[in-house]
Amino acid sequence: MKGTPHSFLKATPLIALVCWYGAECMQNIMNKSLMQNPKHFLGSLALASTNTLVAALLDLVAIKFYFFPTVPVFTGPTRLVNRARVTELFVVSIAMFLGKNLTMAAFQYIPLSLSNTIKMTQPVFTVALGYFWLGKLPSGRVLLTLPIILLGAALVVSTDLSFNFVGFFAIFLATCMATGQNLYFKNSVRLETYPGQGRMVARMVLVHMIIAATAFVLSFPPALIEETRRHQFSEQHQPVQIPFFQILVGSVMNWFGSVAAYVFLATVDTALTHNIAKIGQRLMLIIISIIIFHRSVTFWNTFGIVIALFGVFLYSLASKHKPKGGGGGGREVLPTQGAHRV
């Protein structure tokens, strides 16, 4: 192993999977515990802004010192970041900014397990937006799996003991943002114009850096306004100790989970394997969050989670099957899976 970018892709799928699962679980639990802090030391906008800033900085370090050490990042005619690429990815950045902030807001009101169950309905949004936006419908097999997903999610929502409408609406909109981001990325972003041909991870780290940096620029002014207003109207005038270590770990894990997901996608044979791994990750996150946050669940609540997971599994299998007419408009978009982290 010579340390080239290609050697990075030789990591075994198992190692990438473990890193992906571990980072995702840690960053979700960290952010959830931070937003549940009774002192409410940071607003949702500030925490989301911190996450995107740290991700953009780590992307920059990886690009400058590992993937493209001899290529200028911001200067010169061959620079990696230019106006055309920022403009092309601006819509994705807006979706990332909104999705991240809505997810953080939802963490204040609903359990982590409930938010992840609602996120599992993303295939339904993918099919609906794909039809209304692109005029495409997936195969009948895919359509048959959607009622199962909706049934499971409906069971969880209707039987959840800690259901909150504000949190539900926030995570609902966050899922919409993630779906729109994926569809736009798939149909409007020309990845062939980015450097890193044959090195999917290098290219996606560059794309992620542009998206995260632009999302941070968008989120910084409202985050600053939010923090100023919160401190002005706070009843507690004594200084609050901010757990910088927790914030840093959550932000780093947010970035590391994205990169590990891309590595796993690059080292497995099919996108279906990635989809199924994502289902397993959601299940593990739901179970761990129930244990860590001591959340009580009912039988029907648990049954709904299982039904939703089963529906997403069937959706993955059905999406893999391509009808003779060349359909497949409902195929889940994977390249930006780690970008929204919603």
Secondary structure, DSSP 8 states (H G I E B T S, - for coil): ----HHHHTTS-HHHHHHHHHHHHHHHHHHHHHHHT-TT--S-HHHHHHHHHHHHHHHHHHHIIIII-TTS-SSSSTT-SS-HHHHHHTHHHHHHHHHHHHHHHHHHTTS-HHHHHHHHTTHHHHHHHHHHHHH-----HHHHHHHHHHHHHHHHHHHH-TT--HHHHHHHHHHHHHHHHHHHHHHHH--GGGSS-TT-HHHHHHHHHHHHHHHHHHHHHHHHHHHHHHHHHH-S--S-----HHHHHHHHHHHHHHHHHHHHHHHHSS-HHHHHHHHHHHHHHHHHHHHHHTT----HHHHHHHHHHHHHHHHHHHHHHS--TT---TT----TTHHHH--
